[in-house]
Amino acid sequence: MAGVKLVVMYPRPTDIAAFEKLYQEEHIPMAVEKLMGKTKVVATKVLDSPQGEPPFYRIAEVHFPSMEALQACAASDGGKETLAHAVSISSGGSPVFLVAEEETFTFS
């Protein structure tokens, strides 16, 4: 069965150091504590793009075992607080939120 995840794409911040401080010291601990039902969090920092300056600076993926678990988390007080915090720290504009289904192909 394909996995389900919430993808959060943060635009390039106006002050990278300030964003990183809030992201590392406030947001990630909040997500770990308050996003109930998650199975994994992947935090990616976008370094470069062959097309010029990347439009997104960070991409977070929060994995869930089912769509129902993701929806329950998003509807919870902790989920709402964490999503609102993501918006509040995104100084380069509002983050983009996506719900995605993931398939994994493993090669040996």
DSSP file (Angstrom, degrees, kcal/mol; ACC not computed):
  #  RESIDUE AA STRUCTURE BP1 BP2  ACC     N-H-->O    O-->H-N    N-H-->O    O-->H-N    TCO  KAPPA ALPHA  PHI   PSI    X-CA   Y-CA   Z-CA
    1    1 A M              0   0    0      0, 0.0     2,-0.1     0, 0.0     0, 0.0   0.000 360.0 360.0 360.0 138.6    0.0    0.0    0.0
    2    2 A A        -     0   0    0      1,-0.1   101,-0.2   101,-0.1     2,-0.1  -0.419 360.0-119.9 -70.7 145.2    1.3    3.5   -0.8
    3    3 A G  E     -A  102   0A   0     99,-2.0    99,-3.5    -2,-0.1     2,-0.4  -0.435  18.1-136.1 -82.7 161.0    2.1    5.8    2.0
    4    4 A V  E     +AB 101  64A   0     60,-1.4    60,-2.9    97,-0.2     2,-0.3  -0.936  26.2 174.3-118.7 140.9    0.4    9.1    2.7
    5    5 A K  E     -AB 100  63A   0     95,-2.7    95,-2.9    -2,-0.4     2,-0.5  -0.992  32.3-129.1-146.4 154.0    2.3   12.3    3.6
    6    6 A L  E     -AB  99  62A   0     56,-2.5    56,-2.8    -2,-0.3     2,-0.5  -0.912  28.4-158.7 -97.1 125.6    1.8   16.0    4.2
    7    7 A V  E     -AB  98  61A   0     91,-3.2    91,-2.6    -2,-0.5     2,-0.5  -0.925   7.1-169.8-109.7 128.6    4.3   18.0    2.3
    8    8 A V  E     -AB  97  60A   0     52,-2.9    52,-3.0    -2,-0.5     2,-0.6  -0.976   2.5-166.4-120.4 119.4    5.2   21.5    3.4
    9    9 A M  E     -AB  96  59A   0     87,-2.8    87,-2.6    -2,-0.5    50,-0.2  -0.924   7.1-155.9-111.4 116.7    7.3   23.6    1.0
   10   10 A Y  E     - B   0  58A   0     48,-3.0    47,-3.1    -2,-0.6    48,-1.1  -0.784  15.3-128.3 -94.1 124.9    8.7   26.8    2.5
   11   11 A P  E     - B   0  56A   0      0, 0.0    81,-0.4     0, 0.0    45,-0.2  -0.255  49.3 -73.4 -61.6 159.6    9.6   29.7    0.1
   12   12 A R        -     0   0    0     43,-1.1    44,-0.0    42,-0.2     4,-0.0  -0.369  60.8-123.1 -56.1 122.6   13.1   31.1    0.4
   13   13 A P        -     0   0    0      0, 0.0     3,-0.3     0, 0.0    -1,-0.1  -0.278   3.8-128.9 -71.0 155.9   13.1   33.1    3.7
   14   14 A T  S    S+     0   0    0      1,-0.3     2,-0.4     2,-0.1    -2,-0.1   0.812 107.6  28.2 -70.8 -30.2   13.9   36.8    3.8
   15   15 A D  S  > S-     0   0    0      1,-0.1     4,-2.4     2,-0.0    -1,-0.3  -0.877  71.5-171.6-133.2  99.6   16.4   36.0    6.7
   16   16 A I  H  > S+     0   0    0     -2,-0.4     4,-2.9    -3,-0.3     5,-0.2   0.893  85.1  51.6 -61.4 -43.4   17.7   32.5    6.4
   17   17 A A  H  > S+     0   0    0      1,-0.2     4,-2.1     2,-0.2    -1,-0.2   0.915 112.0  46.3 -62.1 -43.6   19.5   32.5    9.8
   18   18 A A  H  > S+     0   0    0      2,-0.2     4,-2.1     1,-0.2    -1,-0.2   0.912 113.8  48.8 -65.1 -42.4   16.4   33.7   11.6
   19   19 A F  H  X S+     0   0    0     -4,-2.4     4,-3.1     1,-0.2     5,-0.2   0.941 110.6  50.5 -61.8 -47.4   14.2   31.1    9.8
   20   20 A E  H  X S+     0   0    0     -4,-2.9     4,-3.0     1,-0.2     5,-0.3   0.887 108.7  52.5 -59.9 -40.1   16.7   28.3   10.6
   21   21 A K  H  X S+     0   0    0     -4,-2.1     4,-2.5    -5,-0.2     5,-0.4   0.945 114.8  41.0 -61.1 -48.8   16.7   29.2   14.3
   22   22 A L  H  X>S+     0   0    0     -4,-2.1     5,-2.6     2,-0.2     4,-1.9   0.898 116.7  49.6 -65.4 -40.9   12.9   29.1   14.5
   23   23 A Y  I  <>S+     0   0    0     -4,-3.1     5,-2.8     3,-0.2    -2,-0.2   0.939 119.4  35.6 -64.4 -48.8   12.7   26.0   12.4
   24   24 A Q  I  <5S+     0   0    0     -4,-3.0    -2,-0.2    -5,-0.2    -3,-0.2   0.889 126.7  35.7 -74.3 -40.7   15.3   24.0   14.3
   25   25 A E  I  <5S+     0   0    0     -4,-2.5    -3,-0.2    -5,-0.3    -2,-0.2   0.745 135.2  12.1 -90.9 -24.4   14.5   25.3   17.9
   26   26 A E  I  X5S+     0   0    0     -4,-1.9     4,-2.0    -5,-0.4    -3,-0.2   0.761 123.5  45.2-115.8 -53.5   10.7   25.7   17.8
   27   27 A H  I  ><S+     0   0    0     -5,-2.6     4,-2.8     2,-0.2     5,-0.2   0.937 111.8  46.1 -70.9 -49.1    9.1   24.1   14.8
   28   28 A I  H  ><S+     0   0    0     -5,-2.8     4,-2.6     1,-0.2     5,-0.2   0.939 114.9  47.9 -61.6 -46.7   10.7   20.7   14.5
   29   29 A P  H  > S+     0   0    0      0, 0.0     4,-2.2     0, 0.0    -1,-0.2   0.898 112.7  50.5 -59.3 -37.4   10.4   20.0   18.3
   30   30 A M  H  X S+     0   0    0     -4,-2.0     4,-3.3     2,-0.2     5,-0.4   0.928 110.7  48.4 -64.2 -44.7    6.7   21.1   18.0
   31   31 A A  H  X S+     0   0    0     -4,-2.8     4,-1.8     1,-0.2    -1,-0.2   0.915 111.6  49.8 -62.1 -43.1    6.1   18.8   15.1
   32   32 A V  H  < S+     0   0    0     -4,-2.6    -1,-0.2    -5,-0.2    -2,-0.2   0.911 119.8  37.1 -61.5 -42.6    7.7   15.9   16.9
   33   33 A E  H  < S+     0   0    0     -4,-2.2    -2,-0.2    -5,-0.2    -1,-0.2   0.898 126.4  30.9 -77.3 -41.5    5.6   16.5   20.0
   34   34 A K  H  < S+     0   0    0     -4,-3.3     2,-1.5    -5,-0.2    -3,-0.2   0.604  89.2  89.8-105.4 -13.6    2.3   17.5   18.6
   35   35 A L    ><  -     0   0    0     -4,-1.8     3,-1.1    -5,-0.4    -1,-0.1  -0.654  67.2-161.0 -88.3  89.0    1.7   15.8   15.2
   36   36 A M  T 3   +     0   0    0     -2,-1.5     3,-0.1     1,-0.2    40,-0.1  -0.396  65.7  24.4 -72.9 143.1    0.0   12.7   16.5
   37   37 A G  T 3  S+     0   0    0      1,-0.3    -1,-0.2    -2,-0.1    33,-0.1   0.333  83.7 138.7  90.0  -7.0   -0.1    9.6   14.3
   38   38 A K    <   -     0   0    0     -3,-1.1    -1,-0.3    26,-0.1    26,-0.2  -0.341  36.0-167.5 -69.2 153.0    3.0   10.4   12.2
   39   39 A T        -     0   0    0     24,-2.7     2,-0.3     1,-0.4    25,-0.2   0.596  69.3  -0.5-111.4 -20.5    5.4    7.6   11.4
   40   40 A K  E     -C   63   0A   0     23,-0.9    23,-3.1     2,-0.0     2,-0.4  -0.962  52.9-150.6-166.4 147.3    8.3    9.7   10.1
   41   41 A V  E     -C   62   0A   0     -2,-0.3     2,-0.5    21,-0.2    21,-0.2  -0.998  11.3-167.5-124.0 129.0    9.3   13.3    9.4
   42   42 A V  E     -C   61   0A   0     19,-2.8    19,-2.7    -2,-0.4     2,-0.6  -0.975   3.3-166.6-116.2 120.2   11.8   14.1    6.6
   43   43 A A  E     -C   60   0A   0     -2,-0.5     2,-0.4    17,-0.2    17,-0.2  -0.932   9.0-171.8-110.6 115.7   13.2   17.7    6.7
   44   44 A T  E     -C   59   0A   0     15,-2.7    15,-2.3    -2,-0.6     2,-0.5  -0.889  14.4-155.0-112.1 135.1   15.0   18.7    3.5
   45   45 A K  E     -C   58   0A   0     -2,-0.4     2,-0.5    13,-0.2    13,-0.2  -0.949  20.2-135.7-105.7 124.2   17.1   21.8    2.8
   46   46 A V        +     0   0    0     11,-2.8     3,-0.1    -2,-0.5    -2,-0.0  -0.686  24.3 179.7 -81.9 121.6   17.2   22.8   -0.8
   47   47 A L        -     0   0    0     -2,-0.5     2,-0.3     1,-0.3    -1,-0.2   0.847  54.7 -23.6 -92.4 -38.1   20.7   23.7   -1.7
   48   48 A D        -     0   0    0      5,-0.1    -1,-0.3     3,-0.0     5,-0.1  -0.964  46.7-144.6-164.8 171.1   20.6   24.6   -5.4
   49   49 A S    >   -     0   0    0     -2,-0.3     3,-1.6     3,-0.3    -3,-0.0  -0.980  22.7-133.8-149.1 140.3   18.8   24.2   -8.7
   50   50 A P  T 3  S+     0   0    0      0, 0.0     3,-0.1     0, 0.0    -1,-0.0   0.624 108.5  62.6 -67.3  -9.6   20.1   24.0  -12.3
   51   51 A Q  T 3  S-     0   0    0      1,-0.4     2,-0.3    -3,-0.0    -3,-0.0   0.254 119.5 -97.6 -97.2  11.3   17.3   26.4  -13.1
   52   52 A G  S <  S+     0   0    0     -3,-1.6    -1,-0.4     2,-0.0    -3,-0.3  -0.744  85.2   7.1 107.6-158.8   18.7   29.2  -10.9
   53   53 A E  S    S-     0   0    0     -2,-0.3    -5,-0.1    -3,-0.1     0, 0.0  -0.421  83.1-117.8 -63.2 125.5   17.7   30.2   -7.4
   54   54 A P        -     0   0    0      0, 0.0   -42,-0.2     0, 0.0    -1,-0.1  -0.365   9.5-138.7 -65.3 142.0   15.3   27.5   -6.1
   55   55 A P  S    S+     0   0    0      0, 0.0   -43,-1.1     0, 0.0     2,-0.4   0.716  88.2  55.1 -73.1 -19.6   11.8   28.9   -5.2
   56   56 A F  E     -B   11   0A   0    -45,-0.2     3,-0.1     1,-0.1   -47,-0.0  -0.926  56.3-173.7-119.2 142.1   11.7   26.7   -2.1
   57   57 A Y  E    S+     0   0A   0    -47,-3.1   -11,-2.8    -2,-0.4     2,-0.4   0.812  75.0  19.2 -99.3 -40.7   14.2   26.7    0.8
   58   58 A R  E     -BC  10  45A   0    -48,-1.1   -48,-3.0   -13,-0.2     2,-0.4  -0.978  58.0-165.4-132.7 146.0   12.9   23.8    2.9
   59   59 A I  E     -BC   9  44A   0    -15,-2.3   -15,-2.7    -2,-0.4     2,-0.4  -0.986  10.6-166.4-130.3 121.0   10.6   20.9    2.1
   60   60 A A  E     -BC   8  43A   0    -52,-3.0   -52,-2.9    -2,-0.4     2,-0.5  -0.888   2.7-164.8-108.7 138.4    9.2   18.9    5.0
   61   61 A E  E     -BC   7  42A   0    -19,-2.7   -19,-2.8    -2,-0.4     2,-0.6  -0.985   1.2-168.4-123.8 121.7    7.4   15.6    4.6
   62   62 A V  E     -BC   6  41A   0    -56,-2.8   -56,-2.5    -2,-0.5     2,-0.2  -0.943  16.8-150.2-112.1 114.2    5.3   14.2    7.5
   63   63 A H  E     -BC   5  40A   0    -23,-3.1   -24,-2.7    -2,-0.6   -23,-0.9  -0.594  15.0-176.7 -91.3 143.9    4.4   10.6    6.9
   64   64 A F  E     -B    4   0A   0    -60,-2.9   -60,-1.4    -2,-0.2   -26,-0.1  -0.947  33.9-125.8-134.6 154.1    1.2    8.8    8.1
   65   65 A P  S    S+     0   0    0      0, 0.0     2,-0.3     0, 0.0   -27,-0.1   0.712  91.3   3.3 -73.4 -19.2    0.0    5.2    7.9
   66   66 A S  S  > S-     0   0    0    -62,-0.1     4,-1.9     1,-0.1     5,-0.1  -0.984  71.4-107.9-158.5 163.1   -3.3    6.3    6.3
   67   67 A M  H  > S+     0   0    0     -2,-0.3     4,-2.7     1,-0.2     5,-0.2   0.866 119.3  57.2 -62.8 -36.3   -5.3    9.3    5.0
   68   68 A E  H  > S+     0   0    0      1,-0.2     4,-2.4     2,-0.2    -1,-0.2   0.895 105.8  49.2 -62.5 -40.4   -7.5    9.0    8.0
   69   69 A A  H  > S+     0   0    0      2,-0.2     4,-2.1     1,-0.2    -1,-0.2   0.904 112.0  48.6 -66.6 -40.6   -4.5    9.3   10.4
   70   70 A L  H  X S+     0   0    0     -4,-1.9     4,-2.7     2,-0.2    -2,-0.2   0.936 113.1  47.3 -63.0 -46.4   -3.3   12.4    8.4
   71   71 A Q  H  X S+     0   0    0     -4,-2.7     4,-1.8     1,-0.2    -2,-0.2   0.892 111.2  50.7 -63.9 -40.3   -6.8   14.0    8.5
   72   72 A A  H  X S+     0   0    0     -4,-2.4     4,-0.9    -5,-0.2    -1,-0.2   0.905 111.9  48.3 -64.3 -40.7   -7.2   13.3   12.3
   73   73 A C  H >< S+     0   0    0     -4,-2.1     3,-0.9     1,-0.2     6,-0.5   0.944 111.0  49.3 -63.4 -48.2   -3.8   14.9   13.0
   74   74 A A  H 3< S+     0   0    0     -4,-2.7    -1,-0.2     1,-0.3    -2,-0.2   0.819 112.6  48.9 -62.3 -31.0   -4.6   18.0   10.9
   75   75 A A  H 3< S+     0   0    0     -4,-1.8    -1,-0.3    -5,-0.2    -2,-0.2   0.617  94.4  96.0 -83.8 -13.4   -7.9   18.4   12.7
   76   76 A S  S <X S-     0   0    0     -3,-0.9     4,-2.7    -4,-0.9     5,-0.2  -0.297  86.9-114.0 -75.7 161.7   -6.4   18.0   16.2
   77   77 A D  H  > S+     0   0    0      1,-0.2     4,-2.5     2,-0.2     5,-0.2   0.917 118.8  49.3 -60.1 -43.8   -5.4   21.0   18.3
   78   78 A G  H  > S+     0   0    0      2,-0.2     4,-2.2     1,-0.2    -1,-0.2   0.876 111.5  49.3 -64.5 -37.9   -1.7   20.0   18.1
   79   79 A G  H  > S+     0   0    0     -6,-0.5     4,-2.6     2,-0.2     5,-0.2   0.929 112.1  47.3 -65.7 -46.0   -2.0   19.7   14.3
   80   80 A K  H  X S+     0   0    0     -4,-2.7     4,-2.3    -7,-0.2    -2,-0.2   0.906 113.0  49.4 -61.9 -41.9   -3.7   23.1   13.9
   81   81 A E  H  X S+     0   0    0     -4,-2.5     4,-2.1    -5,-0.2    -1,-0.2   0.914 112.7  46.9 -64.1 -42.9   -1.1   24.7   16.2
   82   82 A T  H  X S+     0   0    0     -4,-2.2     4,-2.0     2,-0.2    -2,-0.2   0.899 112.5  48.8 -68.7 -40.8    1.8   23.2   14.3
   83   83 A L  H  X S+     0   0    0     -4,-2.6     4,-1.6     2,-0.2    -1,-0.2   0.903 112.0  49.6 -64.5 -40.9    0.4   24.1   10.8
   84   84 A A  H  X S+     0   0    0     -4,-2.3     4,-2.2    -5,-0.2    -2,-0.2   0.880 109.2  52.3 -64.9 -37.6   -0.2   27.7   12.1
   85   85 A H  H  X S+     0   0    0     -4,-2.1     4,-1.9     2,-0.2    -1,-0.2   0.891 104.4  56.5 -65.4 -38.9    3.3   27.9   13.4
   86   86 A A  H  X S+     0   0    0     -4,-2.0     4,-0.6     1,-0.2    -1,-0.2   0.911 110.2  45.2 -57.6 -42.4    4.6   26.8   10.0
   87   87 A V  H >< S+     0   0    0     -4,-1.6     3,-0.8     1,-0.2    -2,-0.2   0.908 110.5  54.2 -67.0 -42.0    2.8   29.7    8.4
   88   88 A S  H 3< S+     0   0    0     -4,-2.2    -2,-0.2     1,-0.2    -1,-0.2   0.804 110.4  44.8 -67.3 -29.6    4.0   32.2   11.1
   89   89 A I  H 3< S+     0   0    0     -4,-1.9     2,-1.5    -5,-0.1    -1,-0.2   0.557  85.8  99.6 -90.6  -6.9    7.8   31.3   10.6
   90   90 A S    X<  +     0   0    0     -3,-0.8     3,-1.2    -4,-0.6    -1,-0.1  -0.604  44.0 171.4 -85.5  87.8    7.7   31.4    6.8
   91   91 A S  T 3   +     0   0    0     -2,-1.5    -1,-0.2     1,-0.3     3,-0.1   0.608  69.7  63.2 -75.9 -12.4    9.1   34.9    6.2
   92   92 A G  T 3  S-     0   0    0      1,-0.4    -1,-0.3   -81,-0.4     2,-0.2   0.349 123.8 -68.0 -92.3   6.9    9.4   34.4    2.4
   93   93 A G  S <  S-     0   0    0     -3,-1.2    -1,-0.4    -6,-0.2   -79,-0.0  -0.626  78.7 -36.6 126.5 172.1    5.7   34.0    1.9
   94   94 A S        -     0   0    0     -2,-0.2    -7,-0.1    -3,-0.1    -6,-0.0  -0.386  64.4-116.3 -66.5 138.2    3.1   31.4    2.8
   95   95 A P        -     0   0    0      0, 0.0     2,-0.5     0, 0.0   -85,-0.2  -0.361  25.5-117.9 -69.1 156.5    4.3   27.8    2.7
   96   96 A V  E     -A    9   0A   0    -87,-2.6   -87,-2.8    -2,-0.0     2,-0.5  -0.853  26.1-156.8 -96.2 128.7    2.6   25.5    0.2
   97   97 A F  E     +A    8   0A   0     -2,-0.5     2,-0.3   -89,-0.2   -89,-0.2  -0.918  15.7 174.7-108.9 130.9    0.8   22.5    1.8
   98   98 A L  E     -A    7   0A   0    -91,-2.6   -91,-3.2    -2,-0.5     2,-0.5  -0.976  25.2-145.7-132.5 146.6    0.2   19.3   -0.2
   99   99 A V  E     +A    6   0A   0     -2,-0.3     2,-0.3   -93,-0.2   -93,-0.2  -0.971  33.5 178.3-108.9 126.7   -1.2   15.9    0.6
  100  100 A A  E     -A    5   0A   0    -95,-2.9   -95,-2.7    -2,-0.5     2,-0.5  -0.908  30.9-135.3-133.2 154.4    0.5   13.2   -1.4
  101  101 A E  E     -A    4   0A   0     -2,-0.3     2,-0.5   -97,-0.2   -97,-0.2  -0.917  28.3-151.9-104.7 134.9    0.6    9.5   -1.8
  102  102 A E  E     -A    3   0A   0    -99,-3.5   -99,-2.0    -2,-0.5     2,-0.4  -0.914  14.0-171.9-116.3 133.3    4.0    8.0   -2.0
  103  103 A E        -     0   0    0     -2,-0.5     2,-0.5  -101,-0.2  -101,-0.1  -0.964  14.9-150.0-115.1 139.4    5.2    4.8   -3.7
  104  104 A T        -     0   0    0     -2,-0.4     2,-0.5     2,-0.0    -2,-0.0  -0.932   8.1-166.9-114.3 131.8    8.8    3.6   -3.1
  105  105 A F        -     0   0    0     -2,-0.5     2,-0.4     2,-0.0    -2,-0.0  -0.977  10.8-159.3-115.1 122.5   10.8    1.7   -5.6
  106  106 A T        -     0   0    0     -2,-0.5     2,-0.4     2,-0.0    -2,-0.0  -0.873   4.3-164.5-108.0 134.2   13.9    0.0   -4.2
  107  107 A F              0   0    0     -2,-0.4    -2,-0.0     1,-0.1     0, 0.0  -0.917 360.0 360.0-117.7 142.6   16.9   -1.0   -6.4
  108  108 A S              0   0    0     -2,-0.4    -1,-0.1     0, 0.0    -2,-0.0   0.404 360.0 360.0-116.1 360.0   19.7   -3.3   -5.5
